Amino acid sequence: MASFDHRSVLLDEVLAHLEPHPGGRYVDGTLGGAGHSRAILERSAPDGRLIGIDRDPDALAAARAELAGFGDRVVTVHGCFGDIETILGGLGVAQVDGILLDLGVSSPQLDRPERGFSFTRAGPLDMRMDPTRGPTALDLLRDLPVEDLAEILRDFGEERYARKIARLIKEAVRADRLGTTLDLAQLCAGAIPMAEQRKSRIHPATRTFQALRIAVNRELDELDRFLAVFPSLLAPGGRCVVISFHSLEDRLVKQRFRDLAWTSSLPPRFAAEAGERVEAVCVPVTRKAVFAADAETEANPRARSARLRACERTAAPNLPAHTRPS
């Protein structure tokens, strides 16, 4: 197996906001190269424990090797963080002291052409974070009608030329001219006017590849499922830290954290009678998103788009779970 060398972003900020301590129990829902997990275990020594979850078998194998020295303080699970409630239940764990998510794609996934995430080197149109299951990007491109494909490119990639790119993709699929990631990247470049490309600071295929990756891996669905259940899995005082890399993810996290902090403006008795929340379920630890410092982005350009948000569980019961009115 090739090495899984991934540089963890916002490491100091994660530790500052998660506050791991001896005796604590933590979950890293996106284990990856285990950089964050190693730091959490070191900070929570000698008896802090960690459950690491990842859907990528290569990442999981590398993490197990990286964390082998921590012995039975670590349990690793092949799975998705959206299933965290089921995973913890299967391990007999009711609540933990902290949960971390580092969303998006890891450096090894991007850097290996055979994984299909890169638009700069030829590889199969795969894009699955777990290559052992589910349809590939090429499967989606073959199966989806133009209208559905354009909707994915528009909603998940915020691609202005979604309809045109979708139509060209379907034409290329029918003509058997779409076999590699470079084929798709060249198609995207041909669909976007040169004047637009000159004004943009990103590759013309960036938004399309992002959209397809999100769709293939059902990333926003996974995040939605996690955000719905995580408060009940945190002990009072426990913290949830989420690092996101684009506005679609960050918007979901920001809104959910805000809703969990909302309480009724009614007096407590009337609020209870109305079925509205009297106490906040979680309170914000970060008032605004936290970004990487200049020194980190200079050393690791992929940290530039990273943003961190954190909240802390209160002692309030989960129910009633009414959220802030829209």
ABEGO torsion letter per residue (X at the ends): XBBBBBBBBGAAAAAAAAGBBBGBBBBBABAEAGAAAAAAAAAAOAABBBBBBBABAAAAAAAAAAAAAAEAABBBBBBBAAAAAAAAAAAGBABBABBBBBBEBBAAAAABAAAGABAABBBBBBGBABAABEBBAAAAAAABBAAAAAAAAAAAAGBAAAAAAAAAAAAAAAAGABABAAAAAAAAAAABBAAAAAABABBAAAAAAAAAAAAAAGAAAAAAAAAAAAAAABBBGBBBBBBBABAAAAAAAAAAAAAAABBBABBAAAAAAAGBBABBABBBABABBBBBBAAAAAABAAAAABBBBBBBBBABBAOBABBBBX
